[in-house]
């Protein structure tokens, strides 16, 4: 093979390795966003399942947990994590 072909193959190999590392990096970030979403959903489920006499007692925790979930979803969508993984 000539020198030009060898350089092209080296560049392709480097690009392949960089793409693989980038994909695994964004996959890890996607996982970091999904874990808090699962946790906040579980917390909401537990908070809403308690028997209570006054509905007003659980209003503030529900708002806080919903706000955290919305913030995490906003960050995930704003960073376009799912697209960067692919």
N, C-alpha and C positions, 0 to 999 in steps of 0.2 A: 504494500500500500504506500501511497505517497504521503508526504509530510502534511499536506492539507487535510487529507482524510483522517489521519491520526489526530490532528488538532481538533477536528470536528467531533470525533468520537470522544475525546477527552472532555470537551465542552458539554456534550450530551450527558456523559456520565456525571459530571459535576452538577448539572442542572437537575438530573434525576435524584441525586442525593439531597440537594437543597430542597426540592419539592417534597421529598419524603420527610425530611426533618420539619419542614413548615407544616405539613399535614399533621404530624404527631403533636407538634406544639399547639396548634389550634384545637386539636381533639382534646388535649388535656384542659385547655381553657374552657371548652364547651362542657366538659365534665365538672369543672369547678363552678360553673353557673347552674348546672342541673341539680347538684347536690343540695344547695340552699333552697331551690324551688321545691324539691321533694320534702325537705324538712319543714318549710313553711306550710305546705299543703297538709302535712301530717299534724302540725300544731293546730292549724285551723280545724281539722277534723276532731281533734281531741277537745279543743275549747268549745266547739259547738255541740259536742255530745254530752256535756255535763248537764245534769238536771239543776235548774236554778229557779228561784222564785222571781227575782227581778231581772229583766232583760237588760237593764242599763249597766249592770255590773260587767257584762262581757262585751259591751259596745266598744270601749277603748282598746282592749287587746285585739279584737277583730279588725279594727281600723289599722292598728299598728302592723299586724301581720299581713294584712292585705296590701298595705303600703310598701312593705318590704318586698313582697312578691312582685308587685308592679314595678318597683325600682329595678329589681334583678332582670325582669323581662325586658324592660326598657334598655338596660345596658347591653343585654345579649343581642337584642335586635339592632341597636345602634352600632355596635361593633361588627355586626353581620358575621357572627361566629360560625353559624351553620354553613354559610357560603364559603368561608375561608377554609373550613375543614375539607370540603370537597375540592 
